[in-house]
Amino acid sequence: MKRESYQIRTKLFIFFSLIAFFSIELYAAPMFARKYNVSCTTCHSAFPKLNEYGKEFMSNNFRMPNWKDTTLKVGDDQLALPSSVPLSFRLQGFVQAREGEAVDVVTGESSKTDVDFQAPYLIKMLSSAPLSEHISYYFYAIFAEKGGNGEVIVEDAWFSYDDLFGSEISMLLGQFQVSDLMFPRETRLTFQDYMAYRMAGITYDRGVIFERDIGPIEIGLGLVNGNGINENVTINSPGYRRPDHMFDNNSGKAIFGRIGTELGPVSTGLFYYYGTQKNATGNAGIDSGTRNTDKQIAGVDFSGTYGSDISWFGQLLWNEWDGFIDINTKYTWLGGFVGADYTPGGNWSYSLLYNYADGYDFDNTDTVYEGIDINSLTLNASYYFMRNVKGVIEVNADFLSKEEKSGVFYTGHLTQENYILFGFDAAF
């Protein structure tokens, strides 16, 4: 007990010491703020939420018009090096009280922590800079996330070309989130995620996106491996220990696209995705099989503003996974979210997020996919000590009833997901 108490006190001391260290006056988007000598309010209404100029900055290939003034003067017009190394860091740490449990789907054994010290929850390093008149790069690496200390995971990592062969078509090549065509998860104000994106499997993947505006119409078209960013296949034929890997673990590619426009005060878009995924197998469907199955997603998104301080948004996704469990069955399910952010410009910001999904054809399959069902409301309030340092309090209410085991395996909504969370989020 003494040893455990000592370890807890040590972790708390380190956590609050780090927060104190990072609470000096810095910018909210530091690598860009330092580069262009601006405040984070130039691009953010409340860090990390982007304002209109921030969205324009992204569409301008992550640069301002005077970007060349920030490069080294080396007497070579064919070399554009940043005058300083473009690095930023983000640190998050939380304390969470919650009802959720870890349940073994076979034995039903569960473990639960009523109060969980989640610090550091995330440590992230980011970098981005223009490389030429039309090419930029961006990446970030996670050094710790959700207790995974000792890991380094690269998520976003891409090159962008903003005027491909003079066509006004922009191209992004690398590793990105498919869902960024609608609402980027990285810029949300809540700790709670846009769960429909995660459950539909349209977050991180590797591929290419082409985008172009034609009058009031925004068009985006993409091609990705369709198997996320963790899977790869070693090239081992016809010899031994080949030095390369294929990033795609199946023969197909997934195609997706979005068409968006303004309908009066509302921004709206239509999204479609078609690809393949491995079938679910094993106990409660927790393993990936060897059979490729068709996957379709159709969605509509909408967003707008009310006055200068309130913004609202929503997403609906219809999913069809053909033969995902039973080869002769099409599994359809529906998911989405709606939310609103209030950013009055002072020290406080507020956010409301409602997540909903119905597993439909996955009901009574005795698999973990019965857990697609979600019905929760999240309220977040953040206090900005500085532009780039905020304290966070968030409450999540789970409206689904707790279920009892109904099949061979322990699946479904066996525990509720109510929680309250406190913590800090800082960038420097």
C-alpha positions as CSV (number, residue, x, y, z in Angstrom):
1,M,0.0,0.0,0.0
2,K,2.8,2.4,0.9
3,R,4.5,1.7,-2.4
4,E,1.3,2.3,-4.4
5,S,0.6,5.5,-2.4
6,Y,4.1,6.7,-3.1
7,Q,3.8,6.0,-6.9
8,I,0.5,7.9,-7.0
9,R,2.0,10.9,-5.2
10,T,5.0,10.8,-7.5
11,K,2.8,10.8,-10.6
12,L,0.7,13.6,-9.3
13,F,3.8,15.7,-8.5
14,I,5.2,15.1,-12.0
15,F,1.9,15.9,-13.6
16,F,1.2,19.2,-11.9
17,S,4.9,20.2,-12.3
18,L,4.6,19.7,-16.0
19,I,1.4,21.7,-16.2
20,A,3.0,24.5,-14.2
21,F,6.0,24.5,-16.6
22,F,3.8,24.6,-19.7
23,S,1.6,27.4,-18.4
24,I,3.9,30.2,-19.5
25,E,2.7,32.7,-22.2
26,L,2.9,30.9,-25.5
27,Y,0.8,30.7,-28.6
28,A,-2.0,28.2,-29.2
29,A,-0.7,27.1,-32.6
30,P,2.9,27.7,-31.8
31,M,4.9,26.6,-34.8
32,F,2.7,28.8,-37.0
33,A,2.4,31.6,-34.4
34,R,6.2,31.8,-34.0
35,K,6.8,31.6,-37.8
36,Y,4.4,34.5,-38.6
37,N,4.6,36.4,-35.3
38,V,0.8,36.2,-34.6
39,S,-1.4,35.2,-31.7
40,C,-3.4,31.9,-31.8
41,T,-6.6,34.0,-32.0
42,T,-5.6,34.7,-35.7
43,C,-6.7,31.1,-36.6
44,H,-8.6,29.8,-33.5
45,S,-11.8,31.0,-31.9
46,A,-10.9,28.8,-29.0
47,F,-7.9,26.5,-29.3
48,P,-8.0,24.0,-31.0
49,K,-11.3,25.1,-32.8
50,L,-10.6,26.9,-36.0
51,N,-12.2,30.2,-37.0
52,E,-12.8,31.2,-40.6
53,Y,-9.3,32.6,-41.1
54,G,-7.9,29.3,-39.7
55,K,-9.9,27.3,-42.3
56,E,-8.6,29.6,-45.0
57,F,-5.0,29.2,-43.7
58,M,-5.5,25.4,-44.1
59,S,-6.9,25.8,-47.6
60,N,-4.0,28.0,-48.6
61,N,-1.7,25.0,-48.0
62,F,-0.8,25.9,-44.3
63,R,0.9,29.2,-45.2
64,M,0.4,32.9,-45.2
65,P,1.2,35.1,-48.2
66,N,4.5,36.3,-46.7
67,W,5.8,32.8,-46.0
68,K,9.0,33.4,-48.0
69,D,10.0,36.2,-45.6
70,T,10.3,33.5,-42.9
71,T,12.8,31.3,-44.8
72,L,16.6,31.4,-44.6
73,K,18.4,33.8,-47.1
74,V,21.0,31.5,-48.6
75,G,21.2,33.1,-52.1
76,D,19.4,30.2,-53.8
77,D,15.9,30.7,-55.1
78,Q,15.5,26.9,-55.5
79,L,15.8,26.3,-51.7
80,A,13.2,27.3,-49.2
81,L,14.3,26.3,-45.7
82,P,12.4,27.5,-42.6
83,S,14.5,30.0,-40.6
84,S,13.9,27.9,-37.5
85,V,13.0,24.3,-37.0
86,P,9.1,24.2,-37.2
87,L,8.1,22.2,-34.1
88,S,5.2,22.3,-31.7
89,F,4.2,20.2,-28.8
90,R,0.8,19.4,-27.2
91,L,0.3,17.9,-23.7
92,Q,-2.9,16.6,-22.1
93,G,-3.5,15.2,-18.6
94,F,-6.8,14.3,-17.0
95,V,-8.5,12.8,-14.0
96,Q,-11.6,10.8,-14.9
97,A,-14.3,9.3,-12.7
98,R,-16.4,6.9,-14.8
99,E,-18.6,3.8,-14.8
100,G,-17.1,2.0,-17.9
101,E,-15.5,-1.4,-17.3
102,A,-13.1,-3.6,-19.2
103,V,-15.0,-6.9,-19.8
104,D,-13.5,-10.1,-21.2
105,V,-15.9,-11.2,-23.9
106,V,-15.3,-14.9,-23.3
107,T,-15.1,-15.2,-19.5
108,G,-17.0,-12.1,-18.5
109,E,-14.3,-11.1,-16.0
110,S,-14.2,-7.3,-15.6
111,S,-12.0,-4.7,-14.1
112,K,-13.0,-1.2,-13.1
113,T,-11.3,1.9,-11.8
114,D,-13.7,4.4,-10.4
115,V,-11.1,7.2,-10.4
116,D,-8.4,7.1,-13.1
117,F,-5.4,9.4,-13.2
118,Q,-4.8,9.8,-17.0
119,A,-1.6,11.9,-17.0
120,P,-0.1,12.2,-19.4
121,Y,-3.0,11.3,-21.6
122,L,-1.3,12.5,-24.7
123,I,2.1,14.0,-25.6
124,K,2.3,15.0,-29.3
125,M,5.0,16.6,-31.5
126,L,3.9,18.5,-34.6
127,S,5.7,19.9,-37.6
128,S,4.7,21.7,-40.8
129,A,6.3,24.1,-43.3
130,P,6.1,25.2,-47.0
131,L,8.7,23.5,-49.2
132,S,8.0,25.3,-52.4
133,E,5.5,27.7,-54.0
134,H,2.9,24.9,-54.0
135,I,4.1,22.1,-51.8
136,S,3.9,21.8,-48.0
137,Y,4.3,19.0,-45.5
138,Y,2.6,18.2,-42.2
139,F,3.0,15.5,-39.6
140,Y,2.7,14.7,-36.0
141,A,4.0,11.9,-33.8
142,I,2.5,10.8,-30.5
143,F,5.0,9.9,-27.8
144,A,2.4,8.7,-25.3
145,E,-1.4,8.2,-25.6
146,K,-3.9,6.6,-23.3
147,G,-1.1,5.1,-21.1
148,G,0.9,3.7,-24.0
149,N,4.2,5.0,-22.7
150,G,7.3,4.0,-24.7
151,E,5.4,4.1,-28.0
152,V,5.9,6.5,-30.9
153,I,3.0,6.5,-33.3
154,V,2.7,8.7,-36.4
155,E,-0.8,9.5,-37.4
156,D,-1.2,12.5,-39.8
157,A,1.8,12.6,-42.2
158,W,1.4,14.0,-45.7
159,F,2.6,16.2,-48.6
160,S,0.2,18.7,-50.1
161,Y,0.3,20.3,-53.5
162,D,-2.2,23.2,-53.9
163,D,-2.2,23.6,-57.7
164,L,-1.5,20.3,-59.5
165,F,-0.1,21.1,-63.0
166,G,-1.8,24.5,-62.9
167,S,-5.2,22.9,-62.8
168,E,-6.4,24.5,-59.5
169,I,-6.7,21.0,-58.2
170,S,-5.1,20.4,-54.8
171,M,-3.6,17.0,-53.9
172,L,-2.8,15.5,-50.5
173,L,-0.7,12.4,-50.4
174,G,0.1,10.4,-47.3
175,Q,-1.5,9.4,-44.1
176,F,-4.7,11.3,-43.0
177,Q,-8.2,10.9,-41.8
178,V,-10.9,10.2,-44.4
179,S,-13.4,12.0,-42.1
180,D,-11.4,15.2,-42.3
181,L,-13.4,15.9,-45.5
182,M,-16.3,16.6,-43.1
183,F,-15.3,17.5,-39.5
184,P,-11.7,17.2,-38.4
185,R,-11.6,15.3,-35.1
186,E,-8.4,17.0,-34.1
187,T,-10.1,20.4,-33.8
188,R,-13.1,19.4,-31.7
189,L,-13.5,21.0,-28.3
190,T,-14.7,18.0,-26.4
191,F,-12.7,15.1,-25.0
192,Q,-15.5,12.8,-26.2
193,D,-15.0,11.8,-29.9
194,Y,-17.2,11.9,-33.0
195,M,-18.0,8.2,-32.4
196,A,-19.7,7.5,-35.8
197,Y,-16.4,8.2,-37.6
198,R,-14.5,5.7,-35.4
199,M,-17.1,3.0,-35.6
200,A,-17.4,3.4,-39.4
201,G,-13.7,3.0,-39.8
202,I,-13.1,6.3,-41.7
203,T,-10.4,7.8,-39.5
204,Y,-6.7,7.2,-40.3
205,D,-5.7,5.6,-43.6
206,R,-3.1,6.0,-46.3
207,G,-3.8,7.3,-49.8
208,V,-4.5,10.4,-51.8
209,I,-7.2,13.1,-51.9
210,F,-7.9,15.5,-54.8
211,E,-10.0,18.7,-54.1
212,R,-11.3,21.5,-56.3
213,D,-13.8,24.3,-55.9
214,I,-16.1,24.9,-58.9
215,G,-18.0,28.1,-58.2
216,P,-20.0,27.4,-55.0
217,I,-19.4,23.7,-55.2
218,E,-16.6,21.9,-53.2
219,I,-15.5,18.6,-54.6
220,G,-13.2,16.1,-52.9
221,L,-12.3,12.7,-54.3
222,G,-10.0,10.2,-52.6
223,L,-8.4,6.8,-52.8
224,V,-7.0,4.9,-49.8
225,N,-5.8,1.4,-48.9
226,G,-8.9,0.9,-46.8
227,N,-7.2,-1.0,-43.9
228,G,-6.1,1.8,-41.6
229,I,-2.5,2.6,-40.7
230,N,-1.5,-0.5,-38.6
231,E,-1.6,-3.3,-41.1
232,N,1.1,-4.2,-43.6
233,V,2.3,-7.3,-45.5
234,T,6.0,-8.3,-45.8
235,I,7.2,-8.8,-49.4
236,N,8.8,-12.2,-49.0
237,S,8.3,-13.9,-52.4
238,P,10.2,-15.5,-54.1
239,G,13.0,-15.2,-51.6
240,Y,13.8,-14.7,-47.9
241,R,13.7,-11.6,-45.7
242,R,12.7,-9.1,-48.4
243,P,13.5,-5.6,-47.3
244,D,10.1,-4.0,-48.1
245,H,6.5,-4.1,-47.1
246,M,3.1,-3.5,-48.7
247,F,1.0,-1.1,-46.7
248,D,-2.2,-2.6,-48.0
249,N,-3.1,-6.0,-46.7
250,N,-5.7,-6.7,-49.5
251,S,-5.9,-6.3,-53.2
252,G,-8.5,-3.6,-53.3
253,K,-8.5,0.1,-52.7
254,A,-11.3,2.2,-51.2
255,I,-12.7,5.2,-53.1
256,F,-14.6,8.0,-51.4
257,G,-15.8,11.5,-52.2
258,R,-17.7,14.5,-50.9
259,I,-19.7,17.2,-52.7
260,G,-20.4,20.3,-50.6
261,T,-22.1,23.7,-51.0
262,E,-23.8,26.5,-49.2
263,L,-27.6,26.4,-48.9
264,G,-28.4,29.8,-47.5
265,P,-26.9,30.0,-44.0
266,V,-26.2,26.3,-43.9
267,S,-23.1,24.5,-45.2
268,T,-23.9,21.0,-46.3
269,G,-22.3,18.0,-48.0
270,L,-22.9,14.5,-49.3
271,F,-20.3,11.8,-48.7
272,Y,-19.9,8.3,-50.1
273,Y,-17.3,5.6,-49.5
274,Y,-16.9,2.2,-51.1
275,G,-14.2,-0.3,-50.3
276,T,-13.5,-3.7,-48.7
277,Q,-12.6,-4.9,-45.2
278,K,-11.7,-8.2,-43.7
279,N,-14.6,-10.2,-42.2
280,A,-15.0,-10.6,-38.5
281,T,-14.3,-14.0,-37.0
282,G,-13.3,-15.7,-33.7
283,N,-14.9,-15.3,-30.3
284,A,-17.5,-12.5,-30.4
285,G,-16.1,-11.4,-33.8
286,I,-13.0,-9.8,-32.3
287,D,-10.6,-11.3,-34.9
288,S,-10.0,-10.3,-38.5
289,G,-10.6,-13.1,-41.0
290,T,-9.1,-13.7,-44.5
291,R,-12.2,-12.9,-46.5
292,N,-12.6,-9.5,-48.2
293,T,-16.1,-8.1,-47.7
294,D,-17.7,-5.1,-49.3
295,K,-18.2,-1.9,-47.3
296,Q,-20.4,1.1,-48.2
297,I,-20.9,4.3,-46.3
298,A,-23.2,7.2,-47.3
299,G,-23.5,10.4,-45.3
300,V,-24.8,13.9,-45.1
301,D,-23.1,16.7,-43.0
302,F,-24.4,20.1,-42.2
303,S,-23.1,23.1,-40.2
304,G,-23.7,26.8,-39.6
305,T,-23.4,29.7,-37.2
306,Y,-25.8,31.7,-35.0
307,G,-24.4,35.1,-34.5
308,S,-20.7,35.5,-34.1
309,D,-20.2,33.2,-31.0
310,I,-22.2,30.0,-31.7
311,S,-21.4,27.4,-34.3
312,W,-23.3,24.1,-34.8
313,F,-22.7,21.0,-36.8
314,G,-24.0,17.5,-37.5
315,Q,-23.2,14.3,-39.3
316,L,-25.3,11.3,-40.3
317,L,-23.8,8.1,-41.7
318,W,-25.5,5.0,-43.2
319,N,-23.4,1.9,-43.3
320,E,-23.7,-1.4,-45.2
321,W,-21.1,-4.2,-44.5
322,D,-21.9,-7.1,-46.8
323,G,-21.1,-10.6,-45.5
324,F,-19.1,-9.1,-42.6
325,I,-20.0,-12.0,-40.2
326,D,-22.3,-14.3,-42.1
327,I,-21.3,-14.4,-45.8
328,N,-24.9,-14.4,-46.9
329,T,-26.0,-11.4,-44.8
330,K,-25.8,-7.6,-45.4
331,Y,-25.3,-5.8,-42.1
332,T,-26.6,-2.2,-42.0
333,W,-26.4,0.3,-39.2
334,L,-26.8,4.0,-38.7
335,G,-24.7,6.5,-36.8
336,G,-24.1,10.2,-36.4
337,F,-23.7,13.2,-34.1
338,V,-24.8,16.8,-33.6
339,G,-23.1,19.5,-31.6
340,A,-22.7,23.1,-30.8
341,D,-19.9,25.3,-29.6
342,Y,-20.2,28.6,-27.8
343,T,-17.0,30.7,-28.0
344,P,-17.7,34.2,-26.7
345,G,-14.0,35.2,-26.8
346,G,-13.3,35.6,-23.1
347,N,-11.7,33.0,-20.8
348,W,-14.4,30.4,-21.3
349,S,-15.7,28.2,-24.1
350,Y,-18.5,25.7,-24.0
351,S,-19.4,22.7,-26.2
352,L,-22.3,20.3,-26.4
353,L,-22.0,17.0,-28.3
354,Y,-24.7,14.3,-28.9
355,N,-23.6,10.9,-30.2
356,Y,-26.1,8.3,-31.5
357,A,-25.8,5.0,-33.3
358,D,-28.1,2.0,-33.8
359,G,-26.4,-1.3,-34.8
360,Y,-29.6,-2.6,-36.4
361,D,-28.6,-5.9,-38.2
362,F,-25.8,-6.5,-35.6
363,D,-28.3,-6.9,-32.8
364,N,-28.4,-10.4,-31.4
365,T,-25.3,-11.5,-33.4
366,D,-23.5,-12.3,-30.2
367,T,-20.5,-10.2,-31.4
368,V,-18.8,-7.0,-30.1
369,Y,-20.5,-5.2,-33.0
370,E,-23.7,-5.1,-30.9
371,G,-21.7,-2.4,-29.1
372,I,-22.2,0.0,-32.0
373,D,-25.2,1.2,-30.2
374,I,-24.6,4.6,-28.5
375,N,-26.8,7.3,-27.1
376,S,-24.9,9.9,-25.1
377,L,-24.8,13.6,-24.4
378,T,-21.5,15.4,-23.6
379,L,-21.1,18.9,-22.0
380,N,-17.7,20.5,-22.0
381,A,-16.5,23.7,-20.4
382,S,-13.0,25.0,-20.8
383,Y,-11.3,27.9,-19.0
384,Y,-8.3,29.5,-20.8
385,F,-5.6,30.5,-18.4
386,M,-3.7,31.6,-21.5
387,R,-4.4,31.4,-25.2
388,N,-2.7,28.0,-25.4
389,V,-3.4,26.6,-21.9
390,K,-6.8,25.6,-20.8
391,G,-8.4,23.7,-17.9
392,V,-11.1,21.3,-19.0
393,I,-14.2,19.9,-17.2
394,E,-16.5,17.5,-19.1
395,V,-19.5,15.4,-18.2
396,N,-20.9,12.6,-20.3
397,A,-24.4,11.1,-19.8
398,D,-25.1,7.6,-21.2
399,F,-28.8,7.2,-21.9
400,L,-28.7,3.5,-22.9
401,S,-29.8,1.0,-20.3
402,K,-27.3,-1.5,-18.9
403,E,-27.9,-4.9,-20.5
404,E,-27.4,-8.4,-19.3
405,K,-25.6,-11.1,-21.1
406,S,-27.9,-12.7,-23.8
407,G,-25.6,-15.1,-25.8
408,V,-22.6,-17.2,-25.4
409,F,-20.3,-14.3,-25.2
410,Y,-20.3,-11.1,-23.0
411,T,-21.3,-8.5,-25.6
412,G,-23.6,-5.5,-25.8
413,H,-24.0,-2.6,-23.5
414,L,-22.9,-4.4,-20.3
415,T,-21.7,-1.3,-18.6
416,Q,-22.7,2.3,-18.8
417,E,-20.4,5.1,-20.0
418,N,-21.2,8.0,-17.7
419,Y,-18.1,10.0,-16.7
420,I,-16.8,13.3,-15.4
421,L,-13.4,14.5,-16.4
422,F,-11.1,17.3,-15.2
423,G,-7.7,18.2,-16.6
424,F,-5.4,20.4,-18.7
425,D,-4.7,20.8,-22.4
426,A,-1.6,22.9,-23.4
427,A,0.4,23.6,-26.5
428,F,3.8,25.3,-26.9
